[in-house]
């Protein structure tokens, strides 16, 4: 009976440790992802700014040329 309790506690401790390790690995994975693809966000930001500028330019030219 004491062995059953000890083995249950050991399994429970192992499960808790595994869950913590899985959560840590998940956090590390997402931070690595954001670091690897930071250049993509910079490029997207640049594209959206350029598209916004061109849209404003089209509206401005439309008003002037009418």
Contact map, one row per residue, 1 for C-alpha under 8 A:
111110000000000000000000000000000000000000000000000000000000000000
111111000000000000000000000000000000000000000000000000000000000000
111111100000000000000000000000000000000000000000000000000000000000
111111110000000000000000000000000000000000000000000000000000000000
111111111000000000000000000000000000000000000000000000000000000000
011111111100000000000000000000000000000000000000000000000000000000
001111111110000000000000000000000000000000000000000000000000000000
000111111111000000000000000000000000000000000000000000000000000000
000011111111100000000000000000000000000000000000000000000000000000
000001111111110000000000000000000000000000000000000000000000000000
000000111111111000000000000000000000000000000000000000000000000000
000000011111111100000000000000000000000000000000000000000000000000
000000001111111110000000000000000000000000000000000000000000000000
000000000111111111000000000000000000000000000000000000000000000000
000000000011111111100000000000000000000000000000000000000000000000
000000000001111111110000000000000000000000000000000000000000000000
000000000000111111111000000000000000000000000000000000000000000000
000000000000011111111100000000000000000000000000000000000000000000
000000000000001111111110000000000000000000000000000000000000000000
000000000000000111111111000000000000000000000000000000000000000000
000000000000000011111111100000000000000000000000000000000000000000
000000000000000001111111110000000000000000000000000000000000000000
000000000000000000111111111000000000000000000000000000000000000000
000000000000000000011111111100000000000000000000000000000000000000
000000000000000000001111111110000000000000000000000000000000000000
000000000000000000000111111111000000000000000000000000000000000000
000000000000000000000011111111100000000000000000000000000000000000
000000000000000000000001111111110000000000000000000000000000000000
000000000000000000000000111111111000000000000000000000000000000000
000000000000000000000000011111111100000000000000000000000000000000
000000000000000000000000001111111110000000000000000000000000000000
000000000000000000000000000111111111000000000000000000000000000000
000000000000000000000000000011111111100000000000000000000000000000
000000000000000000000000000001111111110000000000000000000000000000
000000000000000000000000000000111111110000000000000000000000000000
000000000000000000000000000000011111111000000000000000000000000000
000000000000000000000000000000001111111110000000000000000000000000
000000000000000000000000000000000111111111000000000000000000000000
000000000000000000000000000000000001111111100000000000000000000000
000000000000000000000000000000000000111111110000000000000000000000
000000000000000000000000000000000000111111111000000000000000000000
000000000000000000000000000000000000011111111100000000000000000000
000000000000000000000000000000000000001111111110000000000000000000
000000000000000000000000000000000000000111111111000000000000000000
000000000000000000000000000000000000000011111111100000000000000000
000000000000000000000000000000000000000001111111110000000000000000
000000000000000000000000000000000000000000111111111000000000000000
000000000000000000000000000000000000000000011111111100000000000000
000000000000000000000000000000000000000000001111111110000000000000
000000000000000000000000000000000000000000000111111111000000000000
000000000000000000000000000000000000000000000011111111100000000000
000000000000000000000000000000000000000000000001111111110000000000
000000000000000000000000000000000000000000000000111111111000000000
000000000000000000000000000000000000000000000000011111111100000000
000000000000000000000000000000000000000000000000001111111110000000
000000000000000000000000000000000000000000000000000111111111000000
000000000000000000000000000000000000000000000000000011111111100000
000000000000000000000000000000000000000000000000000001111111110000
000000000000000000000000000000000000000000000000000000111111111000
000000000000000000000000000000000000000000000000000000011111111100
000000000000000000000000000000000000000000000000000000001111111110
000000000000000000000000000000000000000000000000000000000111111111
000000000000000000000000000000000000000000000000000000000011111111
000000000000000000000000000000000000000000000000000000000001111111
000000000000000000000000000000000000000000000000000000000000111111
000000000000000000000000000000000000000000000000000000000000011111
